[in-house]
Amino acid sequence: MYYDAASKKVVAYDGHETAPSAARKREPVCIIYRASFYICTMSPPSSGGIAIAQSLGTLENFELSK
């Protein structure tokens, strides 16, 4: 049993709440970093891959070896 806030009712589990779902195959997000590295990360809906790509794009504008 659980409380469904949208309907404001107590509802019994019927199995669909925990039913296994199929994983979707998604293409990775790939970037070229500093003309030497080909980096691939997770694609959306995961935001981590996009965040890494944007961060590396920003870092390309700075000389990090100094």
C-alpha positions as CSV (number, residue, x, y, z in Angstrom):
1,M,0.0,0.0,0.0
2,Y,1.1,3.5,-0.7
3,Y,-0.3,7.0,-0.7
4,D,-0.8,8.5,-4.2
5,A,-0.6,12.3,-3.6
6,A,-2.0,13.0,-7.1
7,S,-5.2,11.2,-6.5
8,K,-5.1,11.6,-2.7
9,K,-5.9,7.9,-2.2
10,V,-4.2,4.9,-0.6
11,V,-3.5,2.5,-3.4
12,A,-2.4,-1.2,-3.3
13,Y,0.6,-2.3,-5.3
14,D,-0.3,-4.3,-8.4
15,G,3.1,-5.1,-9.7
16,H,3.5,-2.6,-12.4
17,E,5.3,-0.2,-10.1
18,T,8.3,-2.6,-9.8
19,A,8.1,-4.3,-13.2
20,P,11.4,-4.6,-15.0
21,S,11.9,-2.1,-17.8
22,A,14.0,-2.6,-20.9
23,A,17.2,-0.6,-21.2
24,R,17.4,1.6,-24.2
25,K,20.4,1.6,-26.4
26,R,21.7,5.2,-26.8
27,E,24.5,6.6,-28.8
28,P,27.3,8.1,-26.7
29,V,28.2,11.8,-26.8
30,C,31.8,12.0,-28.2
31,I,34.1,15.0,-28.4
32,I,37.6,15.7,-29.5
33,Y,39.6,17.4,-26.7
34,R,42.7,19.4,-27.5
35,A,43.0,17.7,-31.0
36,S,44.6,14.6,-29.3
37,F,41.9,12.9,-27.3
38,Y,38.6,11.3,-28.5
39,I,36.4,11.2,-25.4
40,C,33.0,9.5,-25.3
41,T,30.5,9.9,-22.4
42,M,26.9,9.0,-21.5
43,S,24.2,10.5,-23.7
44,P,21.0,12.2,-22.5
45,P,18.9,11.7,-20.4
46,S,21.9,11.4,-18.2
47,S,23.3,14.9,-17.7
48,G,26.8,13.8,-16.6
49,G,28.1,13.2,-20.2
50,I,27.0,16.6,-21.4
51,A,28.4,18.3,-18.3
52,I,31.8,16.6,-18.9
53,A,31.8,17.7,-22.6
54,Q,31.0,21.3,-21.7
55,S,33.6,21.4,-19.0
56,L,36.3,20.1,-21.3
57,G,35.2,22.5,-24.0
58,T,35.7,25.4,-21.5
59,L,39.1,24.0,-20.4
60,E,40.4,24.0,-24.0
61,N,40.6,27.8,-23.8
62,F,43.1,27.7,-21.0
63,E,46.8,26.6,-20.9
64,L,46.7,24.2,-17.9
65,S,50.4,23.3,-17.9
66,K,51.4,26.6,-16.5
